[in-house]
Amino acid sequence: MSRFIVIGITDHPQPFFPPEVQEVIRRGKVFSGGKRHHDIVAPLLPEGSVWIDITVPLSAVFEQYLPHEEVVVFASGDPLFFGFANTLQREFPDSPIKVFPSFNSLQMLAHRLVMPYHDMRIVSLTGRPWKAFDRALIEGAPKIGILTDKEHTPATIARRMLDYGYTHYQMHVGEHLGNPTQEKVTSLSLEEAARMDFSHPNCLILCPLCCDTVATTLAPFGIPDSSFSLLDGREKMITKMPIRLLTLQALDLPRRHTFWDIGFCTGSVSIEARLLFPHLDITAFEIRPEGETLMHENTRRHHAPGITTFIGDFCSVCSDALATTHTPPDAAFIGGHGGKLKDIMAQLVSIMPPQGRIVMNSVTAQSHQLWDEACEEQHLTQLPPLHIQLNDFNPITILSCELPSSPSAKQA
């Protein structure tokens, strides 16, 4: 079993280490880190020592670690802050690990700005999707520290924020922090950042332009129907706001992780869910090509990034959605089925986990009967329906069901 000692360093070409760390390096025999780390610490390594480059695939790196009793690893900043020590803990859960941290890059940037950072929301976009960043924006985080990579650059981040209307932040970017000749700290508007190129590595902190601006993008509890762009201007082609909120309640979304909206039309249900429950992964399906334009316009109008959209017949594109999102839904709303309700229900049941929740709003006796037949055929447990009539519109029944609590019961 290998023992790991992980040493955090900055980009300073002549790093300072306390005596205890100097002793670790002096007696070390096997060292590891990225190429940038090797360039910095190479003069300090003992003669005849072994260096293992950290490159992808990491599985090959881990194989090289196994024969050695002790490996000294150099990592950026604080190795337990979205760092390599976390990776080692996951890969070698029984191996002893000792960490000597340095300041992480966001701490260093806050220090350069003389900015208190105890209230900063931390988001890593290093090799990660937009999900955590989008959630921080939707929840109105007043101060956001972001770890970037070569894809999620400060300019790309600024353009995404402008695209979805989060214009009330100022961006502070730190490049090559800790390097006395290359370090650069810049404070600028999102519009300026969107046009600039920044050298890597870098990180950034977002701060509101004034204390009252964050509240301007927080969604109301129940988005007015009039604020959505509609399909051909048809007012009936949208799930009305009170029905929408009751539908989301029936889906039990606070306890769910992945939500599919089938037949999204204007996108109102997906958008309301995204803003009220930003922890969710949301995928929306619509057979009409016009839906793509409507979703694009309405998500930006309502500051709702992060909804994945598929255009086409659900039963045909379902497999494409799974290949893209990787996670089957544990909640699904059928907003439109085009006469294929039983096929859609069967498809959902085949991929959803135990106790997955399905909801549909019925306006006709025929659709209600189809729902009952589908639930019986798929061995689904129906929950008490909710009957409601809104103003002069036709009565609506909110129908919901759950999959069995175990896979074996699901297959019975």
C-alpha positions in Angstrom: 0.0 0.0 0.0 1.5 3.4 -1.0 1.7 6.3 1.4 1.2 9.7 -0.1 2.5 13.1 1.0 0.9 15.9 -1.0 2.6 19.3 -1.0 0.8 22.4 -2.2 2.7 24.9 -4.2 2.0 28.2 -6.1 3.4 29.3 -9.4 6.4 31.0 -7.8 9.5 29.8 -9.7 11.5 29.7 -6.4 9.1 28.2 -3.9 9.6 28.6 -0.1 9.0 25.5 2.0 9.1 25.2 5.8 11.7 22.9 7.3 9.4 20.0 7.7 8.5 20.0 4.0 12.2 20.5 3.0 13.0 17.4 5.0 10.2 15.4 3.2 11.7 16.5 -0.2 15.3 15.8 0.9 14.6 12.2 1.9 12.0 11.5 -0.9 12.7 9.0 -3.6 9.6 9.0 -5.8 7.9 12.3 -6.8 4.9 13.2 -8.9 3.1 16.2 -10.3 2.2 18.0 -13.5 4.8 19.3 -15.9 4.4 22.8 -14.6 5.1 21.5 -11.1 8.2 19.7 -12.2 9.6 22.8 -13.9 9.2 24.6 -10.5 10.6 22.0 -8.1 13.1 20.1 -10.3 16.2 21.9 -8.8 15.1 20.8 -5.3 14.7 17.1 -6.0 17.4 14.6 -4.8 19.7 13.2 -7.3 18.5 9.8 -8.6 14.9 10.4 -7.6 12.0 9.2 -9.8 9.4 11.6 -11.3 6.0 10.4 -12.3 4.1 12.8 -14.6 0.4 13.3 -13.8 -1.2 13.1 -17.2 -4.4 11.6 -18.5 -5.5 8.8 -18.3 -5.0 9.0 -14.6 -5.4 5.2 -14.3 -2.0 4.8 -15.9 -0.5 7.2 -13.3 -2.1 5.3 -10.5 -0.6 2.1 -11.8 2.9 3.7 -11.6 2.2 4.6 -8.0 1.4 1.0 -6.8 5.0 -0.4 -6.6 6.3 2.4 -4.4 6.0 2.6 -0.6 5.8 6.4 -0.6 5.0 9.0 -3.2 5.5 12.7 -2.7 3.1 14.6 -4.9 3.2 18.3 -5.8 -0.2 19.9 -6.5 -1.4 23.5 -7.0 -2.5 25.5 -3.9 -4.5 23.5 -1.3 -4.6 19.9 -2.5 -7.8 19.3 -0.6 -9.5 22.2 -2.4 -10.8 20.6 -5.6 -7.4 19.2 -5.7 -5.4 16.1 -6.3 -5.5 14.9 -2.7 -9.3 14.4 -3.1 -8.6 12.2 -6.2 -6.0 10.2 -4.2 -8.6 9.7 -1.4 -11.1 8.3 -3.8 -8.6 6.1 -5.7 -6.7 4.8 -2.6 -9.2 5.0 0.3 -7.0 2.9 2.6 -3.7 4.6 1.9 -2.3 7.1 4.5 -2.2 10.7 3.1 -0.5 13.7 4.6 -1.1 17.2 3.2 1.0 20.3 3.4 -1.2 23.0 1.9 -0.5 26.3 0.3 -3.0 29.1 -0.4 -5.4 28.1 -3.2 -5.7 30.4 -6.1 -9.0 32.0 -5.1 -7.6 32.8 -1.6 -4.6 34.5 -3.3 -6.9 36.5 -5.6 -9.0 37.6 -2.6 -5.8 38.6 -0.8 -4.6 40.6 -3.8 -8.0 42.4 -3.9 -8.0 42.8 -0.1 -11.4 41.2 -0.3 -13.0 39.2 2.6 -13.9 35.8 1.2 -15.7 34.0 4.1 -19.0 34.6 2.3 -17.8 33.5 -1.2 -19.6 30.7 -3.0 -17.0 28.4 -4.6 -17.6 26.8 -8.0 -15.1 24.6 -9.9 -15.4 24.6 -13.7 -12.2 22.7 -14.1 -13.2 19.7 -16.2 -16.7 20.1 -14.9 -20.0 21.1 -16.6 -21.8 24.4 -16.0 -24.3 23.0 -13.4 -22.8 24.3 -10.2 -22.1 27.7 -11.8 -25.7 28.0 -13.2 -27.1 27.1 -9.8 -25.0 29.8 -8.1 -26.4 32.4 -10.5 -30.0 31.3 -10.2 -29.8 31.3 -6.4 -28.4 34.8 -6.4 -25.0 34.1 -4.8 -23.6 37.5 -3.9 -20.0 36.6 -4.4 -18.8 33.7 -6.5 -15.2 32.3 -6.8 -14.6 30.3 -9.9 -11.9 27.9 -10.8 -11.5 27.8 -14.6 -10.0 25.7 -17.3 -9.1 26.2 -21.0 -12.7 25.6 -22.0 -14.5 27.6 -19.2 -12.4 30.7 -19.6 -13.2 34.1 -18.1 -14.4 35.3 -21.5 -16.6 32.2 -22.0 -18.1 32.7 -18.5 -18.8 36.4 -19.1 -20.6 35.6 -22.4 -22.8 33.0 -20.7 -23.7 35.4 -18.0 -24.6 38.1 -20.5 -26.5 35.7 -22.7 -28.8 34.8 -19.7 -29.1 38.3 -18.4 -26.9 38.1 -15.3 -25.4 41.5 -16.1 -25.1 42.8 -12.5 -21.7 41.4 -11.6 -18.2 42.7 -11.9 -15.4 40.2 -12.7 -12.0 40.1 -11.0 -9.5 37.8 -12.8 -6.2 36.6 -11.5 -3.6 35.1 -13.9 -0.5 33.2 -12.9 -1.0 34.0 -9.2 2.1 33.6 -7.2 4.5 34.1 -10.1 6.3 37.4 -9.5 6.9 38.1 -13.2 3.7 36.8 -14.8 1.0 37.5 -12.1 -1.7 39.8 -13.2 -5.0 40.9 -11.5 -7.7 42.7 -13.6 -11.1 44.0 -12.5 -13.5 44.6 -15.4 -17.1 44.5 -16.6 -18.6 41.4 -18.1 -18.8 43.2 -21.5 -15.0 43.8 -21.3 -14.2 40.3 -20.1 -16.2 38.8 -22.9 -13.9 40.4 -25.5 -10.6 39.6 -23.9 -8.1 36.7 -23.9 -6.7 35.6 -20.6 -3.5 33.5 -20.1 -3.9 30.2 -18.3 -3.9 29.3 -15.4 -6.4 31.8 -14.0 -9.3 32.1 -11.7 -11.9 34.7 -11.0 -14.2 36.2 -8.5 -17.6 37.7 -9.4 -19.1 40.4 -7.2 -22.4 42.3 -7.6 -22.1 45.9 -8.8 -24.1 47.0 -5.8 -25.8 45.2 -2.9 -29.3 45.5 -4.4 -28.7 44.2 -7.9 -28.7 40.4 -7.2 -32.4 40.5 -6.3 -33.3 41.7 -9.7 -32.8 38.3 -11.4 -34.4 36.2 -8.6 -37.4 34.5 -10.0 -40.9 35.1 -8.5 -42.7 32.1 -7.0 -44.8 31.5 -10.1 -43.8 33.2 -13.3 -46.6 35.2 -15.0 -47.9 33.5 -18.1 -47.8 36.8 -20.0 -44.0 36.9 -19.7 -43.5 33.8 -21.9 -43.2 33.8 -25.7 -46.0 31.5 -26.9 -46.4 29.0 -29.8 -48.0 31.1 -32.6 -49.3 33.5 -29.9 -51.8 30.8 -28.7 -52.6 31.4 -25.0 -53.9 27.9 -24.5 -50.6 26.4 -25.5 -49.0 26.9 -22.1 -49.5 25.2 -18.7 -51.0 28.1 -16.7 -49.0 29.3 -13.7 -51.2 27.9 -10.9 -51.5 24.5 -12.7 -47.7 24.7 -13.3 -46.9 25.1 -9.6 -49.3 22.3 -8.6 -47.7 20.1 -11.2 -44.2 20.7 -9.8 -45.5 19.9 -6.4 -46.9 16.6 -7.6 -43.5 15.8 -9.1 -41.9 16.0 -5.6 -39.0 17.8 -7.1 -37.1 18.8 -3.9 -36.2 15.2 -3.4 -35.5 14.4 -7.1 -32.3 14.7 -9.1 -33.1 14.5 -12.8 -36.3 15.8 -14.3 -37.6 15.2 -17.9 -40.2 17.5 -19.4 -41.9 15.7 -22.3 -43.7 18.0 -24.7 -42.4 21.3 -23.4 -44.0 23.6 -26.0 -43.1 27.0 -24.5 -40.8 25.6 -21.9 -42.7 27.0 -19.0 -42.7 23.9 -16.8 -39.0 23.3 -17.4 -38.1 27.0 -16.7 -40.3 27.2 -13.6 -38.6 24.0 -12.3 -35.2 25.2 -13.2 -35.6 28.5 -11.2 -37.3 26.9 -8.2 -35.2 23.8 -8.0 -31.8 24.7 -9.5 -30.2 21.5 -8.1 -32.0 19.5 -10.8 -30.6 18.2 -14.1 -33.4 19.1 -16.5 -33.9 17.7 -20.0 -36.9 18.9 -22.2 -38.4 17.2 -25.2 -40.6 18.7 -27.9 -41.7 17.2 -31.3 -42.3 20.6 -33.0 -39.2 22.3 -34.3 -40.5 25.7 -33.3 -40.0 24.6 -29.7 -36.2 25.0 -29.9 -36.6 28.7 -30.7 -39.2 29.2 -28.0 -37.0 27.5 -25.4 -34.0 29.5 -26.4 -36.0 32.8 -26.1 -37.8 31.9 -22.9 -34.8 30.6 -21.0 -32.9 33.7 -21.7 -35.8 36.0 -20.9 -36.2 34.3 -17.5 -32.5 33.8 -16.7 -32.7 30.0 -16.7 -29.5 28.4 -18.1 -28.8 24.7 -18.0 -31.9 23.1 -19.6 -30.9 20.4 -22.2 -33.3 20.4 -25.1 -34.1 17.6 -27.7 -36.4 18.1 -30.7 -38.2 15.1 -32.2 -40.4 12.3 -31.3 -39.7 11.3 -27.6 -39.5 7.6 -28.2 -37.0 8.2 -31.0 -34.7 10.7 -29.2 -34.9 9.2 -25.7 -31.8 7.1 -26.3 -30.0 10.2 -27.5 -30.9 12.0 -24.3 -29.6 9.2 -22.2 -26.4 9.1 -24.1 -25.9 12.8 -23.6 -27.1 13.3 -20.0 -26.0 9.8 -18.7 -28.6 9.9 -15.9 -32.1 8.5 -16.3 -34.9 10.7 -14.8 -36.4 10.1 -11.4 -39.2 12.6 -12.2 -41.0 13.1 -15.5 -43.8 15.3 -16.7 -45.8 14.4 -19.8 -47.1 17.7 -21.1 -48.0 16.3 -24.5 -48.1 12.8 -25.9 -49.7 13.0 -29.4 -51.6 9.8 -28.8 -48.6 7.9 -27.8 -49.1 8.0 -24.0 -48.7 4.3 -23.5 -45.5 4.1 -25.5 -44.1 7.1 -23.6 -45.0 5.6 -20.2 -43.5 2.2 -21.2 -40.3 4.0 -22.3 -40.1 5.9 -19.0 -40.7 2.8 -16.9 -37.9 1.0 -18.7 -35.3 3.6 -17.7 -36.5 5.2 -14.5 -35.2 4.1 -11.1 -37.4 2.6 -8.3 -40.0 5.1 -7.0 -39.6 7.4 -10.0 -42.5 9.8 -10.3 -44.5 10.5 -13.4 -47.1 13.3 -13.7 -49.6 14.2 -16.4 -52.3 16.8 -16.6 -55.6 15.4 -18.1 -58.3 17.6 -19.7 -60.4 14.8 -21.3 -61.9 11.6 -20.1 -60.1 9.8 -23.0 -56.6 10.9 -21.8 -57.5 10.0 -18.2 -58.6 6.5 -19.4 -55.3 6.1 -21.3 -53.4 7.0 -18.2 -55.3 4.5 -16.1 -54.6 1.7 -18.6 -51.0 2.6 -18.9 -50.5 2.6 -15.1 -52.2 -0.8 -14.9 -50.1 -2.3 -17.7 -46.9 -1.0 -16.2 -47.7 -1.9 -12.6 -47.5 1.7 -11.4 -49.0 2.9 -8.2 -51.3 5.9 -8.8 -51.4 8.7 -6.2 -54.6 10.6 -5.4 -55.5 12.8 -8.3 -56.1 16.6 -7.9 -59.0 18.2 -9.7 -58.9 21.9 -10.4 -60.5 24.5 -12.6 -58.9 27.8 -13.3 -61.2 30.7 -14.2 -63.2 29.9 -17.3 -60.8 27.2 -18.5 -61.8 23.5 -18.7 -61.3 21.5 -15.5 -57.9 19.8 -15.2 -57.0 16.6 -13.4 -53.4 16.4 -12.2 -52.5 12.7 -12.4 -49.4 11.2 -10.8 -47.9 7.8 -10.2 -44.8 6.1 -8.9 -42.7 3.1 -10.0 -42.4 0.2 -7.5 -39.9 0.5 -4.7 -37.6 -2.2 -6.0 -36.4 -3.3 -9.5 -37.8 -6.8 -9.0 -41.3 -5.4 -8.4 -40.9 -3.2 -11.4 -40.3 -6.2 -13.6 -43.2 -8.3 -12.2 
